[in-house]
Amino acid sequence: MFREVTLRNFRTHRKTSITLHPITLLVGNNNSGKSNILQGIRHLSHLVWRAAPIRRKTDHPRIRAGEDFFIPRYRLARDEEPLAWSVKWEGSGVEVKYDLELIQTRPSKDFISCRERIEVRRGSEKAVRFESGFDEESNRLQLRTLIDQSDRFPQIFRKTCRDFFNLLTAFVYHFQPSYLKNSGDGDSRITPYDKDARVAIPSEIGYEGGNFQRLIYYAREREERVFSRFVALVRRFNEDFHGVRLNPRGFPIWEFDLGSTRTDRLVEEFSPDLLSDGFLKAAAIALIVSLDRPPSIIMLEEIENGINPGNIREIMYWLRQAASTQRVHGSSQFILTSHSPSVLREFSKYLESVYTLRLEKSTHQSDVRNLNTSLETLIGIGVIDGNVTEDEQGNRIVEVPPYQLTDLWYSGTIG
């Protein structure tokens, strides 16, 4: 499980550290930096993905000055300050800490130095460390390959590092109805994937969900367990939902049992453009959480958009189930952004998992604070009702009534 992530000089985040939970919620005004945290984690995941030996055809991947460094870098950072990430992960008694720094060390703006460091600690044993790019300047991501090729470390160390890098997969989704209703071609017909293709649904679906209709058909034909779980979840959301199929002309058809009295038709059929925006967004989330091989970190932007507040609890139930269910590569962790008190109310007993953000206008930096810590102060001075307890690790946990969170939201104290 990933425990902590730190961003340095990424967009509006000068230095931001957040503790990751099974489900972490980010709330704040528009342009406060919520999406920047998600994009920062995704950016790191993509860099690690590019460095995988299986994808490296000739040489270690080079850091691209523009899109990898200058574009996402905090605009007021000094030249000697790096764009950097730090990630902590633990599992099966092993702790891993990975640091990546990108820094301009030469006058030429085409050369960006890359520094990587990984530390692995098993129980109370001394940590084992491996570095790349510190002693000798390099603009390439090469740590993963160097570890695999090194004989200095035991096999268990190399395996732990491989597992960590393989698990560091993160995807951001901001599902949009116009994309979710798209069938792929201009005439709205489905273009099926090759019958022998193995489709990676998390990456193929797209940030806005543009390939959703094709992937539903793919799951129906090729991923029976995934499709069965998907149908079960969507039926919890809308009990009239029956299934999805293609008609003879290749158009996607969504079927609902609406209690029709017509004898020639057991279900009513609808094309995607006739379905509600909220239903399709819920269906897209259902597909992601139904996967056999879900990403380790799934980031969802504004899950409440288009969804009735009364159905938010059902969506949160799906996410909590997915976060506690072991699949092929373990369970997933979720990071959500929201502008809705209906979502925040679902965290009334998990306030340590909530972070509030605001943007400092003078420095254009995001100020990130844990809601659990902030509300403990308000409880202490009697501003709000609530209880403060300690968990088994000695962490102080705040619990407040859901209505209190709603009042704080609408008063502008949080959100």
Beta strands, then each sheet from edge to edge (+ up, - down):
strand 1: 2-10
strand 2: 13-19
strand 3: 23-28
strand 4: 83-91
strand 5: 94-103
strand 6: 113-122
strand 7: 128-132
strand 8: 170-173
strand 9: 241-246
strand 10: 252-256
strand 11: 268-270
strand 12: 297-301
strand 13: 333-338
strand 14: 354-360
strand 15: 365-370
strand 16: 387-390
strand 17: 396-399
sheet 1: 2+ 1- 4+ 5- 6+ 7-
sheet 2: 8+ 12+ 13+ 3+ 14+ 15-
sheet 3: 9+ 10- 11+
sheet 4: 16+ 17-
end
